[in-house]
Amino acid sequence: MRKRNKGRMLSRNKSQRKALLKSLMSGLFLREKIKTTEAKAKELRVVAEKSITRARQNTVFSRRMLAKTLAPQIVKKLVDEIAPKYGNRPGGYTRIIKLGPRRSDSAKMVIIELVK
């Protein structure tokens, strides 16, 4: 029983799940909009919003913490371009827009994007 365990497993083990979220987060911060499944987007939202909140502090410590999971060019873009946009915003940096089901396997598809 998975009592009191947060998060979605996404049919992967821990290392694969971590790599998947890292890849999705990198794509989201580079392109500011990506198309993925609903479950992945809901899990990505949690991780991405925590990263943006961390980047808003703009300290050496926050950059180092972000650099543990993201590539240097993405950390730079996140801290220098994305985080200053949300200076006064208390949260809710992403938006999930539902699309129709995917044709091949009927998975619920969404677009997750950064709020302007």
N, C-alpha and C positions, 0 to 999 in steps of 0.2 A: 504494500500500500504506500502511496506517495503522499502521505499526510504532511501538510505544512511545507511542502517543497514548491518553491516558486519557479516560474519559467517553463518554457516548452522544451521538450526533448528533441523535436524535429527529426526523429528517427535516426539519430546520430549519437556517437559517443562524445565525450567531453572535448577532446582535441579537434574533432571534425566540426563540432558545433561552434567552437571558438574561432576556428579558421573561417567558417562560413560567415559568421557575424562580422569578423574583421574585413572580409572581402566586401560584404554588403555595405558596411560603414564607409569603407574607402570609396566605393562607387557613389554612394550618396553624397559624400562631401566633395568629390571631384565634379560630378555632373549636377548635383543639387536636386535630382529627380531620378528615381529608378522604378522599374516595373518588376514586381515579384509576387509571391503568393501571400495570402493574408496572414497566415501564421508566422511566416518569416518576417513580414513587415511589422507585426505587433511586437515581436521580440526585438527587432532592430530598433524600434522606437525607444525602448527603454535604454539601450546601450548608447544610442546616438545622443539622446537628450542629456544623459549624464556627461558625455564627452564635451558637449557644447557648454554646459554649465561649468565644467572644469576649465575649458579654454577661456571663458569670460574673465577668469581671475588674472590671466596673463602674467604669471610668475614663472621663474625658472623651475620650481617644483612642479607646477601644473604641466609645463612643456615636457618635463621628464616623464611624468606619469602617462601622458598621452603618447609619448614616443615608445613606451613599452608595447603598445598594441598597434600603432599606426606608423606608416612610412614617414620619413622626415618632410617630404614635400607636402603631404596631407596635413601634418601637424602645423606646418607654416601657413598653409591656406586657412586652416581652421582657426588658428589664433589671430592671424592678421586680417582676414577678410570676413569670415563667417561670424565669429563670435561678437565683433563690435556691432553688427546689425541688431543684436538682441540685448543691447546694454540695459534697457529699462524693462525688458520683458521678463516676468517671473517664471516662465516655463512655457511648455507647449510650442516647441520650435519646429515640430514636424506635423504634416497633414497626411492622412491616409484617405485616398479616393478609391472607392470600390469600382471595379470593372466587372465585366461578365465572366463566366467560367471559361477556363482554358479549353480549347477544342479537343485536345488529345485525351486528357484525363479528367476533365471537368473540375480542376482545382480552382478555388476562388482566387482570382487575380486582383491586384490592387496596384495603384501608383502611390509611392511614398515620396514626399517632397518636403523641402525646407520651406517654411512659411516666410514670405517676404516681409 
